[in-house]
Amino acid sequence: MFVYRDVMNFGADGISLPKRRIMDHMLALINQVFELNQKLEQERIAHKFERNFNRFYHIFEEEGYLCQNPTGERYTDARTDCTANIAGAEGKDMIIAQVIKPIVYRKQDGNPSLVQKGIVIVEQKKK
């Protein structure tokens, strides 16, 4: 009989280590799917796989993970769901020009909590 030894071990955040590993693996999978989609968009062929990507994101949502791509959204220093790198000169009207990693929330007991900050590149809004 197989017994998983980490069942009663908990991390500093109160999440059991096996659940933490599953969450880490889900985030890695979400990031890989997101990156693949971004690369296909750059090659202008993502539309051929849109149904497949929608199915992936639907599966993630069924598991409680909500992924957000904030491309084109306004960016300010007060935004807490993203870590930004600034391309060019900083100004008042900054927008998210590129997303390296998506923003990921996990729903627990009906409440979303941030599990991954988005990593983004921001630039001044073009007039």
N, C-alpha and C positions, 0 to 999 in steps of 0.2 A: 504494500500500500504506500502511495506517494503522499508525503506530508510536506506542505510548504512551510518552511521555518519562519518566514518573515510575517506571518499572519498577524501577530500581536505587536509588531514593531511599528512605531509611529514616528513620522518626521516632526520637525518643529512646527509645521503648519497644521498638525493634527490629522493629516491624511496618512492612512496606513501605507507602508512602503510598497506593497504590491499594487495598490491603487495609484500611487505616485508613478510607478513604472509604466502602468497602463496609460496614464495621462501624458507622460513624457513621450510615449510611443505614438499616441494619437496626435500630439502636437507636431511631432516629426513627420507623420503621414500628411497632416493638413498642410504643413509647409512645403512638402515635396509636391503635392498636388497643385498647390497655388503656384509654385515656381514653374512647374511644367506648363500650366495654363498661361502664365506670363510669357514664357518662351514661345509658345505657339501663337500667341497674340502678336509678338514681334515679327514672326514669320508670316503673319496674316492668314493663318490656317486654323485658328482656334475655333472658328465657326463650325468646322467639320466635326469637332469633338464636343460641342456644346452640350448635347444630351448626356454624354458620358460624365462631364464635369458636374452637371446639375445633379446627376445621380450620386456622385461622390459627396457633394455638399449636402444632399438630402440625408444620406447615411450619417454624416457627421452631426447634423441637426437631430436626428433620431437618438443619437448617443449623448445629446445635450450640449454639443459644441456649436457655437454661432460664429461664423467667420465673416469679417467685414473687410472689404477693399475700399479704403478711403480716397482713392485716386480722384483728384479734382475737387476735393473738399477744402474748405478754408482751414488754414492752420494758424494758431496763435500759441504763444508760450504757455498759456493757461491750459492747453490741451494735455490731459494726463494719460491718454490711451495710446500715445505714439512717442517714439524717440526719433527725433528729426536730425537730418544732416542738411545744411543749407547750401544750395547751389547758387553761385552768384552773390549778389549783394542782398543783404537783409533789408526788408522794407515793411510797410504797414500791411499791405494786401498780399499775404503769402498763401499759396495753395500747394497742396500735395501733388507733386508732379509724377512721382514714381513710388511704388510700394515694393519693398524688399521682402518683408514678412507681413502677413495680414494681422489685423487685430482679432483676437480670439477670446470669446466669452464662453463660460460654461454655466449652464443652468443647473442650479441645485435647489430643490424645493421651490421651484418656480421663479427663483431670483437669479438673474445673471451676475456672474462675478468675472472680472478680468483675469484671465490666466496667461495671456501673452500680449504685451504691448506691440503695436505695429512698429516696424522699422521703415521709415519713409525718407524720401528726398523732397525738400520743399524749395520753391522758387517764387520770385515775385510774379504776381498775376499779370499776364500780358494784356495790355490795353488796346 
